[in-house]
Amino acid sequence: MIDLRNNQLRYCSAGHFPHPLLVQNGAVQVLEAGELPLGLLKSKEYDAVQLALAPEFKLLIMSDGVLQGLRGEALAEKEATLKSVCFGGFG
């Protein structure tokens, strides 16, 4: 949930990969929560994380299919490409 009045982001992760990226103040933050995939355990509860948002920010939420379209063999290469896209590059 994005609260623009109070500049707050509240999120939880249910095994989503690649992790969402938050771009603000000239930096990229990977929004990891380390939780199990949704549906793996019947009664699993997920903890929410709350972050302060800068007045200007970008939030990138992607499907895992985005990784298939990126160059490179290693996952680290593909993650670096996603981060470069945040600043207008595409390596």
PyMOL commands that set and color helices and strands:
alter all, ss='L'
color gray80, all
select helices_A, chain A and resi 64-69+75-85
alter helices_A, ss='H'
color red, helices_A
select strands_A, chain A and resi 2-3+8-11+21-24+27-30+49-52+58-60
alter strands_A, ss='S'
color yellow, strands_A
deselect
rebuild
show_as cartoon
